[in-house]
Amino acid sequence: MTNLTRRGFALTGLAAAGVTAACGNGVGSNGASEIDARADATLSYLYSEYPNTTDLRDKAAGILVMPLVTEAGFGFGGGYGRGALRVNDVTVDYYSATKGSVGLQIGAQQHAHVLFFMTDGALADFRSSNGWAAGAGAQYVVANEGGNLSAETTNLLAPVIAVIFGQAGLKIGATLEGIKYNRIIP
């Protein structure tokens, strides 16, 4: 029997998270056409299941659609996904989302999320950044037990509104804190 050091354990966990993150999230896909198809399906689902989000769509300067983000963790965790930035319902750029975390966690999950950039300034900041990190600047709109998305007036005034939905898996909670977005060429 071999002794497993903390470093070896951590590296094994990160490798497993990387393998899990690569499953089904567009890595090795047909590039732009597959990301666009997944973004279309994600938005169709979002607007049909949560009709209140069409108000956000109609007021947004731009929308980042992340159709599938896969996360896994056991003490250390990671996540990855790819998506499309749309302005006036046209894809203008593609982005990856990467996440790393450390803490009390175990399990894996997948989810979709959409960032609604409610001001031209917020959209311009996102597009001009060299790796934009979600966090304190984003307000969250969440599904309640009835399956409806509710947004308070204070959320609607935020420059960036994040909607997380479609969670599946065995990891508790889904947030965008610690996710970094980078422009990619699919």
N, C-alpha and C positions, 0 to 999 in steps of 0.2 A: 504494500500500500504506500502511495506517495504522499508526502506532506504538501498541502496546498497553502502557499503563503497568501497573505492579504493581497499582495500585488498580482499574483497569479490568478487569484479568485476574481479580482477586479477586472483584469484583462480578459478573462474568460467571459465574464458577464457583459463587458462591452462588445466583445466579438459576437456573442449570442444576440445582443440587442441589434447590432449592425446587420446580422443575417436576417433577423426577424423584420427589421425595418425595410429591408430590400424586397420582402415578399409582397407582391401585389400592389405596390405603390407607384408603378410606372418606371422603375429602374430597368433599363434595358428594353424600354418600350419603343414604339414607332415614333417617339418624339412628339413634336408639336400637335400632330393630328390626334394622337391618343390623349394628350393632356386636354385639348380643346373638347373632345368628345366627353371625357369625364367631367370637365367643368360644366358643360351643357346639362348633363344628366344630374349633377349635383344641384345646380340652380333650379332645374325643373322640380326636383324633389323638395328643395327648400321652399320654393314659392307655393307648391301645392299643399305641403304638410303644414306650413306656417305662413298663411296668407298675409299676416301683418308685416312680413319682411318686404313685401312689395313697396311699402311706404319708404323703407330705407333705400331700396333700389332706386326709386324715383327721385330721391333727394341727393343721392351720392354722386360725388365727382368721379369716383372710380371704385371698382370692386376687385379685390383679390380673392380668387376662388381656389381653395386647397381641397380637392376632392377626397384625398385620402392621406392621412398622416398616421403612420404606424409608430407606436411607442412601446418600449419594453424596458423593464428595470428589475433589478434585484440588488438593492443598495445603491448601485450606480445604474443610471438609465440613459437611454438615448431615443431619439425619434427622427424620422425623416419623411418628407413628402414633397411633391411637386405640384405646381398650380399655375394659373394664368391670371394676369392682371388685365382687367377689361375697363375700357373707357368708352362710354356711349355704345355699350354692348359689342365692342370690337376688341379682340385680344391685341394688346400693344406690347406686352413683354411676358416672359415666363420666369418663374421664381422657384427656388427650392426653400424648404423650411427645415432647419436642423435644430435639434434640441438635445441638451445634455442636462442631467440632474444627478444629485447626490442626496441621499436621505433615506428615511424609512419608507421603502416602497418595494413592491413585489408584484409581478404580473406583466401582462401585455394588453394593449388595446389599440383600436383604430378608431379614428373619428374624422369628420369633415369639419372644416370651418371656413367662414367667409369674413373678410374684413371689408367693411364699408367705410370708405374715406369720404367723410361728410363735408370737407372743405377742399378747395383747390390747393390751399397751402399744405394741408396734411398729405395730399396726394403728391404734390411736388417734393416735399421732404422725403417721402418714401422712395420716390423714383430716383432722387439725386443722391441718396445715401449709399455708402459703401457697406452694405450689410445693416439692415434695419432690424432692431430688436423690439418685439412686442413687450409690453409691460405696463408701467404706470399710465402711459398715455392712452391706452385702449380701455373703453368701457365695454362691459359684457352684457349681452342680452341672452337670457337663458330660458330653456323650456321648463314650464312648471309641470306639476303632476298631471294636469289635464291635457298636456301636449301642446298648449298654446305658448307662443313666445310673447313675452310682455316686455315693453320698454317704457321706462319712466321718462318723464319730460327731461330730466337732467341727462339721461343717456342720449337723447336725441340731439342735445346741444354739444355733445362730445365730438372732437375732430375725427376720431376713429372708433367705430363700433364693431365689436367682434361677436359673431354668432357661431357657437360650437354646437354641433348636432350629430346624430347618427353614431353615437358611441357604441362600440361593440368590443367585448373582451372582458378580461378579469382584472383590470387595474382600476383602482378607485380614483375618481376625479379626472377632469380634463381641464387644463388651463393652457394659456398661450405664453405664460411667463417663462422666460428663458429661451423662447424660440427666436432664431435669427433667420431673416429672409435675405436671400441673395439672388440677384438676377442670373439666369442661366441661359444657355443656348441648347435647346433639346435636340 
